[in-house]
Amino acid sequence: MSNKPGMNRRNFLKNSAIGVGAGMLGSSPWLLGQQSPASAPQPTPTPESPLKIKEFRTLGRTGFKVSDISSGFVKDPVVLERLLDAGVNYIDSAESYNNETVVGDVIKKRDRKSLFITTKMELKEGEDISKEACLKRARKSLENLKTDYIDCLMMHGVEKSAMVKSEGFHAAMQLLKNEGRLRFVGISNHGSNWFVDPVETMEKVLTAAALDGRFDVMLLAYNFINEDNGDKVLKLCKEKNIGTTLMKTNPIGNIPVLKERIAKAKADNQEVPEYYPPMITRLEEKAKKAAEFIKQYKLEDYPRMRQAAIRFVLSNPNVNTVCCSFKNFDDIESFITLSGTRLEDMDKEKLSAYKEGCSALYCRHACGLCEPACPHHVPVNSIMRFNHYYEAQGKEKYAMKHYAKLPAAKADLCANCSGHCEKACPYGVPVQGLLYMAHRTLSLA
C-alpha cells in the first residue's frame, strides 16, 4: 500500500475513530443496514472521531443520499475500507480503471443497500456497441464487482452528442433494469478526444444527454478556474433533476515542479528543433510570473489552496458529490475533513488571486477550444488529461499506457510547430510548451 511520509498506518489509526475498534466502525445505523440511506440520519462528528462524512446530498432523481465527498479512483482495498468506515457511500469505478475487482472485494463485506456503486463503459466509433456487446460488458462488470446489481452504469468519456443516442447501449441498459441488475444510467465527459472530426464541447455533449431524458446521473469536470461551461451543465441538471458528480476539481498546479522540468528539458536537448527554444522560453516566462505572483500574494500553502478548491465546488448547491482520488491515508484525512464545509471569505480571495495570476498555466479540462487550429490534429485535451493523471493522481502507468495507445498524432510534433494552439487559446495558456512537457513525461523521453 502506498503511503506518504508523515502519515503511516499506525498514526492514522491512532488519530481517527477508525482505529478504535470494530464496534465504532458501525456507529452509523445506515451502515449496519438498519435504515435506508435516503432516510438515515447524517452521522454526527465528535472530537474523538473527526474523520466522518458530515453531509449527504440527494443525487438527483435517484433519491439516494450520497456523501458529499465520494470515492473516485481507488485501487488500495485498505484505503477503500477506511473510506467506507468514514461514511463515504458513493464509489466510482470503470472498466478502464481496472479497479472493479478491488471494489467488489470490499463491498461484499458491507450492507449493499447502503452503498451507491457506479461503473462505466466507453463506447467508441468503429467498435461493436450493439445491445449484445454492451450486455456482455455490463455482465462482466457485475461479475467483477461481485454484486447482484449496479446502481449506475455510465456511458464513459462521451465525445460526441450523437453517441448519446446509441440505441444498442440503451436497449442493454433497459434489459438490465428489467432484470433488476441495474438501477440508473449515467454519462461522463472529459471533453474532446479530437482526432479528425470537429470538436464538441463538454457543454454540448452533456446538454444533449440532459435533453435526451434517459440519463439519471452525470460526471463532469468543474473547478474554480474552469467554471463557465460546468455551471451551465449543473444548472440544467438541476432543472432536469439529474444527479451531478464532479471530477477534476483541483486545478492547483505545482509551479516548482514545472520549473524543474523546464530546466531539465533545456539541459537535455543540445540539438533542438527551431521552435523549441522560444517555446520553452514562453513557458518559462509564464511559470516565473506565476511563481512571483504566488509569493507576492502568499499562495505557497498548496494543501490549503487544494482544500479551498474543493470547498469551492462543495459550495455550489447544484453539486451532489465530489469524486476524489484516494491513494493513501493522507488523502483520506485531507479530503474527508472537507465534508460539510463551505468556502470561507479568506479562501475566496486566495482563489481569486490564484485565478488571476496563475490560470495561464492551467490547460482547462474538457475545453478543447484550441484543437481545431492544430494542423496535425493533436488531441490536446486528451494529452493534458493523461498528464493530469500522471502528475496529480499518481496514475503513472495508466496515463502512459493511454498516451501510447492514442490513435492520433502525439505531442512530439509540437516541438516542430509554430504554436497554432497557443495562438488559438483564449486564456493565454502556453499550450505548445505544456504539450511538449507532457510528451516528455508520458513517453519518458
N, C-alpha and C positions, 0 to 999 in steps of 0.2 A: 504494500500500500504506500502510495506516495505521500509524503508529509513534509511541510516546510519547517525549517528550524524555528524554534520558539514556541511551537505548539505540538508537542508529541502526544501520543495517545493517552499516556498516563495523566499528563497535565489537563488534557481536555476533559477526561472523565472526572477528574478531581474537581474541576471548576464548573461543572454543569450538573444538572439534575439527572442527566443520562447515566452517570456512573453510580448513583445512589443504590440502584438495585432494580430487579425485575418488577417489584411492586410499584415503584414510582413510574415506570415506563408506561403503564396503562392507566395513569390517573385520569385521563380524559375519557369520559364514558363512551363517546362515539368510537374511540379507538378499540374498545372492547366489543363493539357491535351491539351495545345496548340501545342505541338510538341511531336513526339515520343521520347522515352528515347534514342534510338540509335543516333538520330540527335541533341538532346538537348545539349546546351552549359553547361559546368560544372559551378555550382554556384560559384561566386567569394566571398570569405570571406572578411569581413570588420572588423575593430576593434570593431564595435558595435555588430557584430554577429559572435563570434568565433566558436560557435558550429554548423558548417556546414560541410558536406562532401565536400572534396576538390578534390577528384579524382574518376573517373569512368573508369572501365576496361571492355573490351569486353569479355563476358562469352562464350568463345569458339565458336562453330558453331551455337549457339543460336542467335548470333549477338546482344544480348541485352547488353546495357551498365549498368553494376551493380556498386553500390557503393563499394569502396574497403573495407570499414567496413560495415558489414551487421548484421542483426538481427538473432542471434541464438535462444536459449531458452528464451522466454519472456512470462510471464503469467499476468503481470500487464498491463491492456489496456492503462492506462495513460502513462506509460513508453513507450509503443509501439507508441502511438500517437506522443510523443516528438521525437522519433527516426525518424519517417516519416517527421516530421517538419524539422528536421536537414538534410534531404536529403537521408537518408537510403532508398533504394528501393528494396533490396533483403531480403525476410522474410522466415525463415526456420521454419517448423513445422513438426509434425509427429503424427500418431495415438497414439503412446505410450506416447507422451508428454502431452496429454490432454490440448493442447493449441490451437487447430484448431478453436474452437468457439470464443476464445479471438481474434485471428487474423481475423476471419470473421466479428466480430462486428466492428473492427477498419477499415478494408479495404473497407467496404461497403460505407463509407463516403468519399472515395478517388477516384481519377481518376484511375480506374483499370488498364488501359493500361500503366500507369507509374510505375507499380509495378511488380516484379517478385516473385511469390508465389510458394514455394516448400513445399510438404509434403511427407511423407514416410510411407511405409507399410513393416512390417517384415514378411518374408516368412520362415516358419520352417518346417523341415522334419517331416513327420508324420501327418501334418495338411493339410487341404484342400487348395491347391494352384491352383485349376482349374481356367479356364477362368471365369466361373460364380462367383466363390468365390472372385476372385480379382476384378471383376467388381462391385460386391456388396460393397466391402470395399471402392473402389475408389469413388463410388457414395455417400457413407456416408461421405467421406471426403469433397466432393463437397458441400454437404448439410451443414456440419459443418462450412466450410469456407465461406458459403453464396456467392458463386461466380459461374459464368457461366462456368468458365474454370480454370484449374490448369496449371501454366506454366511448372512445372516439378514435376513428381511423381517418387520418388526414391524407388528402392528395398533396404530395410533398413538393415544395420548390417549384410551383407552377409558374411558367414563364410567359404564357400567352393566354389571353382571355378565352380563346376558342377551346383550350384544353379543359376549361371549367365544365363544359357540357359533354365530356367524354361519357357516352351512354353505357359503354361496357363497364366502366367503373361504377356508375350509379346503379346499374342493374345488379351488380355483385353486392354492393352495399345494401340494397333493398332486400336481397335474398338473405343476407346475414342477419339483418334486422328481423326478418320473418322467423328465422331460426332461433332468435334470442341470443345470437352470438355477437351482436353489435348494437350499441345504443344510439350513437350520434356520428355524424360525418363532419369532417373539418377540412381546412385548407391552409397551407403555409406558403409564404412567398419571401424570397430573399432578394428580390429584384431580378434583373435580367441575367440571362446567360447567353448573350447575343453573339451569334457566330456569323450568320448570313442575313437573316431576316431583320426587318426593322424592330427596334426595341419597344417593349411595352413596360410601362412603369408599374411599380407595386400598386399604386393607387388605381390604375386602370384594371389590372387583373383582379384585385380584391373587390373593387366596386362591382365588376361583372359577377363575381361569386355571390356577393350580398344580394344582388338583384335576381340571381338565379333561384334563390329560395331554398336550395337543398343542403346548404351548409350551415351547421349549428355553431361551429367554433372556428376562430381564425388565429393563426400565429403570424405575427408581423414584426418588422424591425421598427423600433421607435426609441428616440432618446432626445436629450435636451438640445443637441445641435441639429439633428435631422428630424425635426418635429412636424414640419408642414404637411407632407403627404400622409404621415401617420395619423395626424389629428383628424384629417378628413375621413379616413377609413374608420377610425374609432368612433366618430360621431355617427357615421352611417350604421355601424354595428349596433350602437345604442338604439337607434331608431328601429332597426330590424330585430332587436333582441337577440343578437348573435354574441356568443361568448368571445372574449378577447384575451389572448395570451401574448406575451411580449418576449422578444429576443433582441440581442444587440443593443442593450440598454445603456451600456457604458462606453462612451466614445473617448474616454480619457486616454490619451496616448502617453507613451514613455519617451519623452524627449531625449533624455541622456542616452538611452539605448540607440535611438535613431542616429544621434550624433556619432556614437561609436561606430556604427555600421557604415556611416558615410565615410569616416576616416579610414576604416579598413578597406572599403571599396576603392578609395583613391590610392591607397598604398599597394593594393593587389594588382592594379591594372597599369602596367608600364606602357603597353601599347594599347591605345583605346580608340574607338571609333570617333569620328569627327565631332559628333554631337554629345559625346559622353561628358567631357569636362564642363561645358555650360549647363548641362542637365543636372549634374551633381552640385554645381555652384548654386543653381536656383534652389535646389532642395536644402542645401546647407544654409543659405540665407534665411529661408523660412524657419528652419529649425533654430537658428541662432536668435532670430527675432522672437520666436515663441518662448525660448528659454529665458530671455531677458524679461519678457512680459510676466512669466511665471514668478520670477524672482521679485520683480517690482511690486506685484500685487499679492505676494505671499501665498502662492498657489502650490508650493512644493509638497504639501501634505497630500500625496496621491491616495492613500487609503481613505482620508476624509472626502477627497474630491470624488472618489468612486462611490462612496456611500451617498453623497449628495446627488450623484447622477441617478442612483436607484430611487432615492426619495422623490426625485423629480417625477418619475413615471408613476410612483405609488400615489402621488398627489392628484393624479388625473382620475376623476370619478368614472371615466369611461373605460378604465383599465380594470380587468378582473384579476389577473395574476401575472407575475413576472418570473419567467423561467431563467434560472441561474445555473451556470455550470459549477459543479462542486467537485474539486479534486481531492480535498483533504479536510481535516478538522478545522484548519484556519478559515477555510471558505465557509464552513458551517457557521462558525462564530461571527464572521464578518457580515453574512447575509441575513441570518435568522434574526439577529438583533435589530434589523431594519423593519421587521414586520410591525405593522400598525403605526408606523411613523409617517410624518409628512415633511416636506421641505421647509427648513427654517429660513428666516429673513437673511441671516448672515450667509448661509449657503447659497441662497438665490443670487446674492451679489457676487459670490465667487464663481458660480456657474456662468453668470452673465459676463464676467470679466474673462473667463476662460474661452467662452464662445467668441468674444470679440478679438482676443489676441492669439488664440491657438487653433481656431477651427480650420484655418487654411491648411493644416497638416492632417486633417481628417477627411479621408475619401469616404463620402457618405454611403452607408449601407443602403442597398435597394434603390440606388439613384440611377446610374447608367446614362445620365444626360450627355456625357461626352462620347459614348460609344459610337453613335452614327458618324462621328467625324473621323474615326480611325480607318485609314485605307486598307489596313491589314485585318480588320475585323477581330482585333484582340478583345476578348471578353473581360473588360476592365472590372466590372462589378464582381464577377466570379473570382478572379485572381485576388482581388483585395479582400474578398470574404475568406478565401483559403488562408491568406496571410494573417487575417484576424484570428482564425482558428489556431494557427501556429503560435502567434505572438501572445494573444490574450487568454486563450483557453488551454494552452499546453497540449493541444491535439496535433503534435508534430507529424506523426506517421499518417494520420488521417488526412491532414492538409497536403502533405507531399504526394500521397497516393492520388488524391483527386486532381491535383495540379498536373501530375504526369499523365493522367487519363483525359485531360481536356481535348476534345475533338476539334481543336481550333489552334490558331496561332498563339504562341506563348510570348511572354513579356521580354524574352531575349531580343526580339525585334525592336524593342523600344530604344535600345542604345543607338540604333542607326536611323532614328526618325527625327523629324523636325518638331515634334511635340504637338500634333494636331489635338490630342486630348486635352492638354493644358490650355490651349487657346480656346477650346470649347467649354471648359469648366466655368460655370457662373460663380463659383465660390473661391476662385483663385488658388485651388489646390495644385501643387506641383505633381500632377498625376504621373507624368512620364518618369520622374525620378523615383516615386514611390513604387511604381510598377517594376522598375528595374531592380530596386532593392528587394521587392517581393520575389522576383525571379531568382535572385542570388540565394535568398533564404530557402525557398521551396524546392530548389533543384540542387542545393549545396554547391552552387557554382563558386 
